[in-house]
Amino acid sequence: MLNIPSYHFYSTNSHFDYEFLTIGPNGAIKKVARFRHRAENVYNFGFGDLHETTGEISDTTTSNNGDRDAVLATVAKIIYEFTSLFTDATIFIIGTDAPRTRLYQQGINKFWEQIEPVFEISGYKNGKWIDFEKGINYDAFMGIRKNDLFF
Amino acid sequence: MNIRKKDSNLTTKQRKAIISDKVGNYENHPFFVKKFEKANAFLDKIGLPDFLVQKSSTTTKRSTEKNIP
């Protein structure tokens, strides 16, 4: 899945915390990602930039490192790995704000041809969950691995 | 002119995470605590998709974090 350039990513033994280092004109920026169990098999997912000096994490700043596609591809691979280990997991994603949600959507749109065979994706719009379609703006996303596709 | 050293840090071959004890535990980091509280509030308000509600009635509850070799 996703045979496109992405960053090397690292995880703990629990596979709930992930890190990867992006490199671009603005230097090296460490991204951190986390899954959190909500209830039943639903897990929230989020990621942001770690400011190593302060320890703060932010996802409202634009790092402008010119590597958006690589970052999104890395995030997609992280989600793919997590759901390969936790095969019944449903991943819930919502951005901190509308632009961030749009970023997630852009990632799904861009890699849809590779995502669609593997995941069932739903988007929340106008008060209900519907099957994801490219070209439609959603407020949040939920995805689960399709049956019998674990490798 | 800025020259990006992007190629040396990008790969198409990696399929699994590299396990490292240097990766931080962000379970209680305020960023994620706040983010997930907001996400939970959103889900509590709108509910889950129908396909998930139906599926959850037939699957067992999965345990939370555990070490996976």
Backbone of each chain as ProteinMPNN parsed JSONL, in Angstrom:
{"seq_chain_A": "MLNIPSYHFYSTNSHFDYEFLTIGPNGAIKKVARFRHRAENVYNFGFGDLHETTGEISDTTTSNNGDRDAVLATVAKIIYEFTSLFTDATIFIIGTDAPRTRLYQQGINKFWEQIEPVFEISGYKNGKWIDFEKGINYDAFMGIRKNDLFF", "coords_chain_A": {"N_chain_A": [[0.831, -1.194, 0.0], [0.423, 2.222, -0.699], [2.846, 3.011, -2.273], [4.576, 5.254, -2.332], [6.731, 8.035, -1.804], [7.595, 8.351, 1.575], [8.175, 9.242, 4.991], [10.587, 7.687, 7.154], [9.245, 5.982, 9.894], [8.688, 5.712, 13.409], [7.956, 3.717, 16.288], [6.548, 2.827, 19.49], [6.593, -0.185, 21.523], [3.962, -0.611, 22.131], [2.619, 0.404, 20.046], [0.99, 2.616, 19.932], [1.982, 5.146, 19.967], [3.713, 7.262, 17.716], [6.457, 8.493, 15.794], [7.977, 10.681, 13.432], [10.463, 12.163, 11.337], [10.565, 15.081, 9.572], [12.08, 16.656, 6.799], [13.08, 19.657, 5.383], [13.061, 22.868, 3.66], [12.69, 24.461, 5.89], [14.115, 23.222, 7.792], [14.57, 20.481, 10.146], [11.735, 18.855, 11.298], [9.998, 17.376, 13.85], [7.402, 15.108, 13.798], [4.65, 13.935, 15.629], [2.471, 11.266, 16.385], [-0.592, 9.827, 17.516], [-2.681, 7.193, 18.712], [-5.748, 6.742, 20.385], [-7.635, 4.794, 22.485], [-11.107, 4.701, 22.448], [-13.811, 3.632, 22.84], [-15.275, 0.409, 22.765], [-14.237, -0.756, 19.707], [-13.254, 1.6, 18.707], [-10.978, 4.078, 17.854], [-9.426, 7.14, 18.465], [-7.515, 9.362, 16.417], [-4.643, 11.396, 16.062], [-2.268, 13.906, 15.071], [0.723, 15.936, 15.23], [3.068, 18.734, 15.25], [6.04, 18.468, 17.006], [7.534, 20.562, 19.277], [10.619, 20.503, 20.148], [12.113, 21.849, 21.984], [10.39, 23.066, 23.815], [8.592, 21.073, 24.294], [6.021, 21.22, 23.54], [3.173, 20.424, 21.522], [1.805, 21.009, 18.373], [-0.809, 21.509, 16.048], [-1.786, 23.492, 14.573], [-0.185, 25.205, 13.296], [1.504, 25.977, 10.267], [3.968, 24.192, 8.839], [5.218, 24.46, 6.469], [7.157, 23.032, 4.988], [7.298, 22.076, 2.506], [6.588, 19.466, 1.987], [4.156, 18.18, 2.038], [2.743, 16.02, 0.855], [4.408, 13.838, 1.387], [4.283, 13.808, 4.147], [1.555, 13.266, 4.564], [1.424, 10.775, 3.341], [3.023, 9.325, 5.067], [1.542, 9.444, 7.418], [-0.679, 8.001, 6.549], [0.465, 5.474, 6.226], [1.109, 4.895, 8.834], [-1.42, 4.671, 9.996], [-2.306, 2.522, 8.516], [-0.555, 0.512, 9.386], [-1.23, 0.371, 12.116], [-3.871, -0.504, 12.013], [-3.417, -2.952, 10.905], [-2.406, -4.354, 12.967], [-4.291, -4.041, 14.996], [-6.918, -5.327, 14.178], [-9.669, -5.038, 14.195], [-10.077, -2.42, 14.569], [-11.599, 0.765, 14.416], [-10.978, 3.814, 13.034], [-11.145, 7.085, 14.077], [-11.16, 10.349, 12.882], [-10.751, 13.771, 13.245], [-10.167, 17.116, 12.481], [-8.356, 19.704, 14.25], [-9.297, 22.136, 13.569], [-11.233, 23.579, 10.878], [-9.499, 23.946, 8.578], [-7.548, 22.031, 9.178], [-9.002, 19.675, 9.177], [-9.621, 19.702, 6.515], [-7.13, 19.202, 5.475], [-6.698, 16.535, 6.184], [-8.672, 15.461, 4.6], [-7.731, 16.095, 2.07], [-5.569, 14.424, 1.955], [-6.813, 11.892, 1.963], [-8.233, 12.101, -0.408], [-6.145, 12.384, -2.262], [-4.775, 9.954, -2.157], [-6.698, 8.134, -2.696], [-7.182, 6.058, -4.543], [-5.508, 4.09, -3.701], [-6.251, 3.763, -1.101], [-8.973, 3.097, -1.05], [-9.357, 0.33, -1.849], [-8.643, -0.957, 0.48], [-9.646, 0.16, 2.821], [-12.782, 0.92, 4.411], [-14.291, 3.925, 4.245], [-15.949, 6.468, 5.957], [-17.604, 9.596, 5.845], [-18.512, 12.48, 7.721], [-21.289, 14.471, 7.271], [-23.587, 17.076, 6.999], [-25.104, 16.24, 9.2], [-25.057, 13.455, 9.211], [-23.522, 10.201, 8.794], [-21.89, 9.216, 5.869], [-20.95, 7.272, 2.97], [-17.622, 7.762, 1.941], [-16.791, 10.106, -0.585], [-14.884, 11.367, -3.228], [-14.289, 14.852, -3.651], [-16.267, 15.901, -2.082], [-16.829, 17.819, 0.783], [-16.18, 17.079, 4.139], [-16.917, 16.868, 7.682], [-15.717, 15.222, 9.487], [-14.035, 12.03, 9.8], [-14.207, 8.475, 9.452], [-12.785, 5.303, 9.577], [-12.327, 1.875, 8.596], [-10.706, -1.271, 8.299], [-11.18, -3.237, 5.411], [-12.669, -6.461, 5.176], [-10.663, -9.436, 5.327], [-8.369, -8.4, 4.204], [-5.573, -8.275, 5.112], [-2.263, -7.827, 5.305]], "CA_chain_A": [[0.0, 0.0, 0.0], [1.081, 3.517, -0.711], [4.231, 2.946, -2.723], [4.982, 6.619, -2.624], [7.718, 8.45, -0.807], [7.145, 8.732, 2.9], [9.287, 9.298, 5.94], [10.766, 6.593, 8.102], [8.489, 6.282, 11.102], [9.103, 4.943, 14.573], [6.867, 3.485, 17.226], [6.827, 2.081, 20.706], [6.099, -1.564, 21.489], [2.508, -0.623, 22.236], [2.107, 0.828, 18.734], [0.029, 3.696, 20.043], [2.705, 6.404, 19.741], [4.565, 7.224, 16.533], [7.217, 9.702, 15.487], [8.783, 10.712, 12.23], [11.202, 13.416, 11.187], [10.462, 15.644, 8.24], [13.215, 17.528, 6.492], [12.786, 20.535, 4.275], [13.717, 24.18, 3.708], [12.594, 25.01, 7.242], [14.864, 22.373, 8.704], [14.0, 19.204, 10.587], [10.576, 19.01, 12.179], [9.53, 16.076, 14.321], [5.954, 14.931, 13.875], [4.236, 12.862, 16.527], [1.107, 10.808, 16.132], [-1.065, 8.955, 18.588], [-4.004, 6.6, 18.715], [-6.274, 6.613, 21.733], [-8.814, 3.96, 22.521], [-12.259, 5.432, 22.948], [-14.768, 2.67, 23.363], [-15.39, -0.718, 21.85], [-13.057, -0.812, 18.842], [-13.054, 2.907, 18.104], [-9.756, 4.761, 18.286], [-9.169, 8.477, 17.931], [-6.163, 9.539, 15.88], [-4.23, 12.765, 15.847], [-0.83, 14.104, 14.974], [1.124, 17.334, 15.22], [4.491, 19.045, 15.276], [6.612, 18.543, 18.352], [8.569, 21.557, 19.489], [11.451, 19.734, 21.06], [12.649, 22.688, 23.046], [9.365, 23.315, 24.83], [7.771, 19.884, 24.506], [4.662, 21.458, 23.082], [2.758, 19.849, 20.247], [0.862, 21.9, 17.727], [-1.252, 21.152, 14.703], [-2.432, 24.668, 13.99], [0.811, 25.973, 12.549], [1.878, 25.373, 8.996], [5.429, 24.11, 8.862], [5.705, 24.917, 5.157], [8.411, 22.386, 4.63], [7.202, 21.628, 1.119], [6.543, 18.0, 1.928], [2.836, 17.786, 2.515], [2.383, 14.686, 0.379], [5.192, 12.838, 2.125], [3.739, 13.75, 5.51], [0.274, 12.566, 4.503], [1.703, 9.371, 3.036], [3.545, 8.709, 6.289], [0.384, 9.278, 8.303], [-1.488, 6.896, 6.02], [1.155, 4.218, 6.525], [0.973, 4.671, 10.271], [-2.779, 4.169, 10.209], [-2.346, 1.188, 7.922], [0.136, -0.425, 10.289], [-2.008, 0.213, 13.347], [-5.05, -1.333, 11.736], [-2.95, -4.307, 10.626], [-2.197, -4.972, 14.277], [-5.591, -4.005, 15.678], [-7.656, -5.548, 12.934], [-11.059, -4.603, 14.32], [-10.086, -1.009, 14.939], [-12.174, 1.818, 13.591], [-10.207, 5.02, 13.311], [-11.911, 8.327, 13.966], [-10.274, 11.496, 12.661], [-11.34, 15.089, 13.055], [-9.132, 18.12, 12.621], [-8.504, 20.699, 15.309], [-10.13, 23.169, 12.985], [-11.666, 23.233, 9.525], [-8.364, 23.731, 7.662], [-6.873, 20.771, 9.487], [-9.882, 18.618, 8.659], [-9.466, 19.731, 5.071], [-5.845, 18.562, 5.196], [-6.933, 15.087, 6.213], [-9.475, 15.134, 3.421], [-6.854, 16.155, 0.902], [-4.772, 13.199, 1.971], [-7.658, 10.785, 1.533], [-8.497, 12.312, -1.833], [-4.95, 12.185, -3.083], [-4.369, 8.546, -2.174], [-7.936, 7.366, -2.654], [-7.107, 4.832, -5.34], [-4.804, 3.078, -2.908], [-6.948, 3.594, 0.178], [-10.307, 2.526, -1.217], [-9.4, -1.143, -1.82], [-8.221, -1.493, 1.767], [-10.432, 0.725, 3.916], [-14.095, 1.529, 4.268], [-14.2, 5.26, 4.825], [-17.181, 7.246, 6.039], [-17.427, 11.005, 6.161], [-19.681, 13.058, 8.396], [-21.713, 15.678, 6.573], [-25.005, 17.421, 7.11], [-25.789, 15.537, 10.267], [-25.071, 12.006, 9.114], [-22.365, 9.533, 8.222], [-22.128, 8.692, 4.531], [-19.755, 6.729, 2.331], [-16.734, 8.82, 1.451], [-16.654, 10.323, -2.022], [-13.971, 12.465, -3.549], [-14.938, 16.063, -4.108], [-17.243, 16.354, -1.094], [-16.199, 18.239, 2.035], [-16.751, 16.449, 5.324], [-16.533, 17.445, 8.97], [-14.927, 14.23, 10.232], [-13.868, 10.796, 9.037], [-14.089, 7.243, 10.197], [-12.373, 4.272, 8.636], [-12.091, 0.539, 9.108], [-10.139, -2.129, 7.269], [-12.111, -4.162, 4.79], [-12.428, -7.83, 5.609], [-9.781, -10.343, 4.595], [-7.29, -7.704, 3.508], [-4.528, -7.966, 6.066], [-0.981, -8.347, 4.859]], "C_chain_A": [[0.866, 1.244, 0.0], [2.572, 3.419, -1.046], [4.662, 4.303, -3.205], [5.911, 7.063, -1.52], [7.065, 8.882, 0.502], [8.364, 8.727, 3.814], [9.385, 7.999, 6.726], [9.987, 6.947, 9.364], [8.797, 5.269, 12.187], [7.944, 4.808, 15.533], [7.391, 2.814, 18.484], [6.291, 0.66, 20.549], [4.58, -1.633, 21.538], [1.84, -0.251, 20.92], [1.02, 1.873, 18.821], [0.667, 5.06, 19.794], [3.664, 6.25, 18.568], [5.288, 8.56, 16.386], [7.851, 9.565, 14.121], [9.357, 12.108, 12.045], [11.082, 13.887, 9.749], [11.611, 16.618, 8.028], [12.869, 18.361, 5.273], [13.483, 21.87, 4.43], [13.696, 24.81, 5.092], [13.272, 24.131, 8.274], [14.147, 21.09, 9.055], [12.864, 19.46, 11.563], [10.102, 17.616, 12.568], [8.012, 16.088, 14.419], [5.673, 13.78, 14.834], [2.778, 12.528, 16.264], [0.695, 9.846, 17.23], [-2.454, 8.435, 18.295], [-4.459, 6.516, 20.173], [-7.574, 5.826, 21.685], [-9.968, 4.728, 23.135], [-13.237, 4.478, 23.613], [-14.953, 1.591, 22.305], [-14.127, -0.764, 20.992], [-12.783, 0.509, 18.137], [-11.829, 3.587, 18.711], [-9.714, 6.145, 17.648], [-7.742, 8.546, 17.416], [-5.873, 11.021, 15.73], [-2.729, 12.844, 15.683], [-0.512, 15.593, 14.918], [2.627, 17.48, 15.238], [4.959, 19.154, 16.725], [7.688, 19.614, 18.384], [9.494, 21.002, 20.569], [12.006, 20.57, 22.204], [11.643, 22.848, 24.188], [8.561, 22.071, 25.173], [6.337, 20.059, 24.061], [4.413, 20.796, 21.733], [1.698, 20.766, 19.661], [0.453, 21.333, 16.38], [-1.994, 22.309, 14.049], [-1.447, 25.561, 13.253], [1.138, 25.232, 11.269], [3.393, 25.365, 8.907], [6.045, 24.532, 7.535], [7.037, 24.305, 4.759], [8.367, 21.788, 3.233], [7.058, 20.133, 0.965], [5.19, 17.461, 2.374], [2.477, 16.372, 2.101], [3.14, 13.603, 1.134], [4.674, 12.696, 3.553], [2.429, 12.955, 5.517], [0.474, 11.08, 4.208], [2.212, 8.651, 4.286], [2.415, 8.466, 7.279], [-0.479, 8.108, 7.85], [-0.836, 5.549, 6.342], [1.07, 3.883, 8.01], [-0.4, 4.087, 10.575], [-2.918, 2.764, 9.651], [-1.694, 0.167, 8.845], [-0.7, -0.676, 11.537], [-3.195, -0.709, 13.119], [-4.67, -2.74, 11.264], [-2.745, -5.077, 11.921], [-3.507, -5.079, 15.054], [-6.652, -4.112, 14.589], [-9.118, -5.14, 13.0], [-11.183, -3.107, 14.598], [-10.806, -0.157, 13.91], [-11.498, 3.109, 13.998], [-11.061, 6.246, 13.065], [-10.938, 9.491, 13.864], [-11.106, 12.753, 12.481], [-10.238, 16.106, 13.295], [-9.409, 19.061, 13.781], [-9.394, 21.839, 14.838], [-10.451, 22.76, 11.55], [-10.493, 23.05, 8.562], [-7.645, 22.412, 7.915], [-7.697, 19.579, 9.002], [-9.759, 18.544, 7.147], [-8.154, 19.054, 4.665], [-5.984, 17.04, 5.191], [-7.702, 14.659, 4.957], [-8.624, 15.135, 2.154], [-5.992, 14.895, 0.809], [-5.58, 12.008, 1.492], [-7.944, 10.9, 0.039], [-7.306, 11.912, -2.688], [-4.599, 10.715, -3.231], [-5.578, 7.612, -2.244], [-7.843, 6.051, -3.414], [-6.362, 3.724, -4.606], [-5.522, 2.788, -1.588], [-8.232, 2.796, 0.008], [-10.336, 1.006, -1.232], [-9.191, -1.739, -0.435], [-9.129, -1.041, 2.914], [-11.853, 1.078, 3.479], [-14.029, 2.873, 4.987], [-15.582, 5.899, 4.819], [-16.826, 8.691, 6.377], [-18.694, 11.543, 6.805], [-20.026, 14.382, 7.737], [-23.207, 15.867, 6.752], [-25.746, 16.512, 8.096], [-25.834, 14.031, 10.138], [-23.776, 11.486, 8.513], [-22.744, 8.952, 6.861], [-20.831, 8.126, 3.974], [-18.925, 7.854, 1.731], [-16.741, 8.875, -0.075], [-15.695, 11.479, -2.234], [-14.784, 13.674, -3.994], [-15.992, 16.611, -3.165], [-16.491, 16.694, 0.191], [-16.942, 17.654, 3.231], [-16.238, 17.122, 6.591], [-15.67, 16.505, 9.792], [-14.907, 12.947, 9.418], [-13.769, 9.606, 9.976], [-13.744, 6.13, 9.207], [-12.095, 2.95, 9.319], [-11.558, -0.314, 7.972], [-11.235, -3.035, 6.69], [-11.721, -5.584, 5.161], [-11.45, -8.542, 4.698], [-8.699, -9.636, 3.809], [-6.25, -7.287, 4.528], [-3.24, -8.623, 5.606], [0.115, -7.326, 5.138]], "O_chain_A": [[1.919, 1.287, 0.636], [3.434, 3.704, -0.215], [5.066, 4.472, -4.355], [5.876, 6.519, -0.417], [6.116, 9.666, 0.523], [9.44, 8.262, 3.44], [8.39, 7.304, 6.933], [10.059, 8.076, 9.847], [9.124, 4.115, 11.91], [7.062, 5.665, 15.592], [8.512, 2.308, 18.531], [5.621, 0.343, 19.567], [3.978, -2.59, 21.051], [0.665, -0.542, 20.697], [0.213, 2.013, 17.901], [-0.024, 6.019, 19.45], [4.345, 5.233, 18.442], [4.791, 9.608, 16.801], [8.219, 8.468, 13.702], [8.809, 13.096, 12.533], [11.455, 13.172, 8.819], [12.05, 17.306, 8.95], [12.419, 17.835, 4.255], [14.399, 22.0, 5.242], [14.577, 25.599, 5.434], [13.04, 24.269, 9.475], [13.232, 20.662, 8.353], [13.022, 20.196, 12.536], [9.838, 16.779, 11.705], [7.42, 16.969, 15.044], [6.384, 12.775, 14.839], [1.965, 13.402, 15.961], [1.527, 9.141, 17.801], [-3.291, 9.126, 17.715], [-3.661, 6.253, 21.073], [-8.492, 6.158, 20.935], [-9.835, 5.33, 24.201], [-13.448, 4.533, 24.825], [-14.805, 1.837, 21.109], [-13.028, -0.806, 21.545], [-12.148, 0.53, 17.083], [-11.677, 3.653, 19.93], [-9.937, 6.297, 16.447], [-6.86, 7.857, 17.929], [-6.735, 11.802, 15.326], [-2.001, 11.948, 16.11], [-1.375, 16.409, 14.597], [3.368, 16.496, 15.24], [4.35, 19.838, 17.547], [8.641, 19.573, 17.606], [9.173, 21.037, 21.757], [12.329, 20.043, 23.268], [11.998, 22.775, 25.365], [7.92, 22.014, 26.222], [5.526, 19.142, 24.191], [5.322, 20.634, 20.92], [0.806, 21.237, 20.366], [1.266, 20.751, 15.662], [-2.739, 22.119, 13.088], [-1.839, 26.562, 12.653], [1.056, 24.005, 11.206], [4.026, 26.421, 8.902], [7.215, 24.909, 7.464], [7.927, 24.991, 4.256], [9.286, 21.078, 2.824], [7.377, 19.587, -0.091], [5.104, 16.411, 3.011], [1.961, 15.603, 2.912], [2.571, 12.568, 1.48], [4.634, 11.593, 4.1], [2.221, 12.087, 6.365], [-0.225, 10.231, 4.761], [1.863, 7.496, 4.525], [2.343, 7.408, 7.904], [-0.952, 7.32, 8.67], [-1.528, 4.593, 6.693], [0.972, 2.716, 8.386], [-0.519, 3.119, 11.325], [-3.576, 1.914, 10.252], [-2.232, -0.92, 9.054], [-0.855, -1.821, 11.961], [-3.483, -1.585, 13.934], [-5.523, -3.627, 11.229], [-2.893, -6.299, 11.963], [-3.783, -6.097, 15.689], [-7.208, -3.109, 14.142], [-9.743, -4.919, 11.963], [-12.281, -2.601, 14.833], [-10.645, -0.333, 12.703], [-11.455, 3.452, 15.18], [-11.628, 6.423, 11.986], [-10.006, 9.606, 14.66], [-12.038, 12.796, 11.678], [-9.455, 15.957, 14.233], [-10.545, 19.196, 14.234], [-10.146, 22.425, 15.618], [-9.994, 21.721, 11.072], [-10.486, 22.087, 7.795], [-7.189, 21.755, 6.979], [-7.155, 18.603, 8.484], [-9.789, 17.459, 6.565], [-8.088, 18.405, 3.622], [-5.459, 16.354, 4.313], [-7.407, 13.632, 4.346], [-8.784, 14.281, 1.281], [-5.729, 14.38, -0.277], [-5.091, 11.201, 0.702], [-7.899, 9.906, -0.687], [-7.435, 11.208, -3.69], [-4.176, 10.276, -4.3], [-5.483, 6.437, -1.891], [-8.376, 5.036, -2.964], [-6.579, 2.543, -4.877], [-5.407, 1.694, -1.035], [-8.544, 1.925, 0.821], [-11.265, 0.422, -0.674], [-9.525, -2.9, -0.202], [-9.347, -1.789, 3.867], [-12.092, 1.477, 2.34], [-13.747, 2.941, 6.183], [-16.291, 5.875, 3.813], [-15.869, 8.96, 7.103], [-19.803, 11.119, 6.478], [-19.199, 15.289, 7.646], [-23.983, 14.917, 6.663], [-26.87, 16.08, 7.841], [-26.571, 13.377, 10.875], [-23.042, 12.201, 7.832], [-23.771, 8.29, 6.715], [-19.745, 8.459, 4.448], [-19.45, 8.772, 1.101], [-16.702, 7.852, -0.758], [-15.71, 12.456, -1.485], [-15.83, 13.538, -4.63], [-16.556, 17.675, -3.419], [-15.622, 15.94, 0.629], [-18.167, 17.727, 3.318], [-15.246, 17.851, 6.566], [-14.964, 16.946, 10.699], [-15.669, 12.795, 8.464], [-13.318, 9.711, 11.117], [-14.341, 6.032, 8.135], [-11.679, 2.91, 10.477], [-11.916, -0.105, 6.812], [-12.1, -3.526, 7.416], [-10.552, -5.861, 5.428], [-11.398, -8.307, 3.49], [-8.161, -10.194, 2.852], [-6.06, -6.099, 4.785], [-3.153, -9.849, 5.53], [1.282, -7.575, 4.833]]}, "seq_chain_B": "MNIRKKDSNLTTKQRKAIISDKVGNYENHPFFVKKFEKANAFLDKIGLPDFLVQKSSTTTKRSTEKNIP", "coords_chain_B": {"N_chain_B": [[20.016, 29.817, -3.055], [17.858, 27.381, -1.835], [18.578, 24.087, -1.081], [17.023, 21.092, -0.928], [17.36, 18.331, 1.154], [15.766, 16.077, 0.613], [15.546, 13.496, -0.387], [17.136, 11.701, 1.029], [15.818, 11.1, 3.353], [13.441, 10.007, 2.723], [11.399, 7.26, 1.779], [10.212, 4.478, -0.118], [9.991, 1.995, 0.649], [9.553, 1.221, 3.272], [7.468, -0.626, 5.358], [6.667, -1.172, 7.874], [6.581, 0.137, 11.227], [9.562, 1.299, 12.762], [10.653, -0.018, 15.654], [11.306, 1.691, 18.594], [12.844, 2.631, 21.614], [13.131, 5.233, 22.06], [11.027, 6.685, 21.259], [8.514, 8.867, 22.308], [6.074, 8.735, 25.016], [2.985, 9.768, 24.596], [0.593, 9.714, 25.811], [-0.541, 11.138, 27.944], [-0.083, 13.68, 27.191], [-0.852, 17.11, 27.055], [-1.75, 18.146, 24.6], [-2.767, 15.934, 23.139], [-4.6, 14.957, 24.974], [-6.466, 17.029, 25.155], [-7.25, 17.195, 22.501], [-8.396, 14.699, 22.027], [-10.436, 14.693, 23.854], [-12.083, 16.575, 22.774], [-12.69, 15.328, 20.384], [-14.053, 13.097, 21.342], [-16.265, 14.335, 22.502], [-17.493, 15.285, 20.246], [-18.144, 12.898, 18.923], [-19.834, 11.775, 20.827], [-21.945, 13.422, 20.575], [-22.842, 13.186, 17.926], [-22.92, 10.497, 17.325], [-22.219, 7.11, 16.133], [-21.364, 5.713, 12.888], [-23.847, 3.795, 11.101], [-22.952, 1.289, 10.191], [-20.953, 0.679, 11.946], [-22.177, 0.582, 14.395], [-23.761, -1.652, 14.061], [-21.789, -3.548, 13.69], [-20.417, -3.491, 16.102], [-22.077, -4.744, 17.813], [-21.662, -7.355, 17.47], [-19.029, -7.957, 17.862], [-16.304, -8.618, 20.12], [-15.153, -6.694, 22.911], [-12.195, -4.906, 22.457], [-8.996, -5.058, 23.961], [-7.082, -2.459, 25.598], [-4.067, -0.531, 25.31], [-1.27, -2.551, 24.777], [1.767, -4.391, 24.966], [3.154, -5.305, 21.933], [4.982, -7.68, 20.411]], "CA_chain_B": [[18.996, 28.831, -3.404], [17.78, 26.314, -0.849], [18.626, 22.74, -1.629], [16.403, 20.18, 0.016], [17.896, 16.973, 1.261], [14.571, 15.296, 0.922], [15.604, 12.109, -0.806], [17.824, 10.826, 1.968], [14.944, 10.766, 4.467], [12.21, 9.464, 2.2], [11.507, 5.887, 1.333], [8.985, 3.832, -0.565], [10.113, 0.588, 0.995], [9.216, 0.892, 4.649], [6.087, -1.061, 5.513], [6.33, -1.254, 9.284], [7.285, 1.083, 12.068], [10.792, 0.889, 13.423], [10.382, 0.059, 17.087], [12.388, 2.41, 19.257], [12.508, 3.075, 22.967], [13.307, 6.682, 22.108], [9.755, 7.322, 20.945], [7.87, 9.323, 23.526], [4.725, 8.31, 25.377], [2.2, 10.997, 24.571], [-0.75, 9.397, 26.284], [-1.038, 12.188, 28.832], [0.337, 15.006, 26.724], [-2.036, 17.994, 26.999], [-2.236, 18.29, 23.226], [-3.612, 14.812, 22.764], [-5.717, 14.87, 25.918], [-7.456, 18.024, 24.736], [-7.731, 16.851, 21.162], [-9.264, 13.539, 22.056], [-11.652, 15.07, 24.585], [-12.923, 17.263, 21.8], [-13.166, 14.307, 19.447], [-15.055, 12.279, 22.039], [-17.474, 15.138, 22.645], [-18.108, 15.318, 18.916], [-18.741, 11.583, 18.679], [-20.955, 11.596, 21.763], [-23.054, 14.242, 20.098], [-23.366, 12.78, 16.621], [-23.076, 9.055, 17.242], [-21.365, 6.351, 15.231], [-22.031, 5.284, 11.648], [-24.677, 2.605, 11.275], [-22.222, 0.041, 9.966], [-20.147, 0.426, 13.121], [-23.105, 0.207, 15.464], [-24.146, -3.037, 13.793], [-20.612, -4.396, 13.851], [-20.02, -3.544, 17.507], [-22.984, -5.625, 18.541], [-21.259, -8.744, 17.238], [-17.612, -8.145, 18.161], [-15.953, -8.473, 21.529], [-14.417, -5.482, 23.209], [-10.748, -5.109, 22.347], [-8.259, -4.488, 25.077], [-6.388, -1.227, 25.292], [-2.688, -0.666, 24.93], [-0.504, -3.675, 25.297], [2.973, -4.55, 24.184], [3.074, -6.275, 20.863], [6.378, -7.911, 19.997]], "C_chain_B": [[19.01, 27.725, -2.353], [17.776, 24.969, -1.556], [18.066, 21.792, -0.576], [17.072, 18.833, 0.0], [16.742, 16.021, 1.497], [14.774, 13.824, 0.651], [16.201, 11.205, 0.254], [16.909, 10.4, 3.102], [13.629, 10.169, 4.011], [12.44, 8.053, 1.694], [10.173, 5.424, 0.782], [8.938, 2.397, -0.07], [9.61, 0.24, 2.396], [7.753, 0.533, 4.762], [5.675, -1.075, 6.979], [7.124, -0.22, 10.058], [8.577, 0.468, 12.593], [10.556, 1.069, 14.913], [11.578, 0.692, 17.787], [11.94, 2.831, 20.65], [12.733, 4.58, 23.123], [12.018, 7.424, 21.757], [9.038, 7.672, 22.245], [6.51, 8.692, 23.757], [3.882, 9.577, 25.531], [0.779, 10.811, 25.1], [-1.344, 10.541, 27.113], [-0.582, 13.578, 28.416], [-0.899, 15.885, 26.546], [-2.612, 18.152, 25.603], [-3.197, 17.16, 22.875], [-4.791, 14.645, 23.712], [-6.838, 15.808, 25.475], [-8.085, 17.64, 23.401], [-8.734, 15.706, 21.226], [-10.52, 13.792, 22.882], [-12.626, 15.743, 23.639], [-13.525, 16.255, 20.81], [-14.255, 13.452, 20.085], [-16.365, 13.034, 22.195], [-18.241, 15.185, 21.324], [-18.816, 13.998, 18.641], [-19.936, 11.32, 19.598], [-22.198, 12.32, 21.254], [-23.672, 13.658, 18.839], [-23.597, 11.287, 16.493], [-22.164, 8.428, 16.2], [-22.104, 6.015, 13.942], [-22.812, 4.001, 11.88], [-23.885, 1.319, 11.154], [-21.408, -0.321, 11.192], [-21.021, -0.006, 14.289], [-23.502, -1.247, 15.295], [-22.992, -3.967, 14.062], [-20.272, -4.567, 15.323], [-20.925, -4.455, 18.315], [-22.596, -7.073, 18.388], [-19.797, -9.003, 17.529], [-17.372, -7.961, 19.645], [-15.146, -7.21, 21.71], [-12.929, -5.765, 23.16], [-10.05, -4.435, 23.519], [-7.529, -3.23, 24.635], [-4.906, -1.511, 25.07], [-2.026, -1.871, 25.58], [0.717, -3.819, 24.41], [2.789, -5.638, 23.153], [4.484, -6.483, 20.359], [6.567, -7.657, 18.507]], "O_chain_B": [[20.071, 27.194, -2.025], [17.041, 24.763, -2.522], [18.587, 21.708, 0.536], [17.32, 18.263, -1.063], [16.739, 15.254, 2.459], [14.239, 12.981, 1.372], [15.804, 10.045, 0.364], [17.204, 9.406, 3.766], [12.779, 9.854, 4.843], [13.53, 7.702, 1.243], [9.122, 5.929, 1.178], [7.979, 1.67, -0.327], [9.278, -0.913, 2.668], [6.887, 1.288, 4.32], [4.489, -1.0, 7.298], [8.18, 0.238, 9.624], [8.657, -0.737, 12.832], [10.291, 2.177, 15.378], [12.72, 0.275, 17.591], [10.826, 3.317, 20.848], [12.541, 5.129, 24.208], [11.926, 8.638, 21.934], [8.972, 6.858, 23.167], [5.875, 8.184, 22.833], [4.054, 10.348, 26.475], [-0.106, 11.634, 24.867], [-2.525, 10.86, 26.98], [-0.682, 14.533, 29.186], [-1.886, 15.452, 25.951], [-3.826, 18.279, 25.44], [-4.299, 17.397, 22.379], [-5.871, 14.232, 23.288], [-8.006, 15.423, 25.427], [-9.296, 17.75, 23.21], [-9.777, 15.734, 20.574], [-11.556, 13.173, 22.64], [-13.834, 15.511, 23.694], [-14.701, 16.329, 20.456], [-15.254, 13.124, 19.446], [-17.443, 12.461, 22.042], [-19.471, 15.131, 21.296], [-19.957, 13.985, 18.18], [-20.926, 10.715, 19.186], [-23.331, 11.891, 21.472], [-24.895, 13.637, 18.7], [-24.379, 10.85, 15.649], [-21.437, 9.119, 15.485], [-23.335, 6.032, 13.908], [-22.471, 3.212, 12.761], [-24.104, 0.371, 11.908], [-21.189, -1.503, 11.46], [-20.633, -0.868, 15.078], [-23.572, -1.993, 16.272], [-23.181, -5.058, 14.601], [-19.885, -5.654, 15.752], [-20.551, -4.89, 19.404], [-23.126, -7.937, 19.086], [-19.35, -10.148, 17.454], [-18.112, -7.261, 20.338], [-14.526, -6.715, 20.768], [-12.451, -6.738, 23.744], [-10.47, -3.38, 23.995], [-7.379, -2.973, 23.44], [-4.538, -2.619, 24.681], [-2.208, -2.154, 26.764], [0.704, -3.419, 23.246], [2.333, -6.74, 23.454], [5.12, -5.528, 19.915], [7.675, -7.804, 17.991]]}, "name": "protein", "num_of_chains": 2, "seq": "MLNIPSYHFYSTNSHFDYEFLTIGPNGAIKKVARFRHRAENVYNFGFGDLHETTGEISDTTTSNNGDRDAVLATVAKIIYEFTSLFTDATIFIIGTDAPRTRLYQQGINKFWEQIEPVFEISGYKNGKWIDFEKGINYDAFMGIRKNDLFFMNIRKKDSNLTTKQRKAIISDKVGNYENHPFFVKKFEKANAFLDKIGLPDFLVQKSSTTTKRSTEKNIP"}
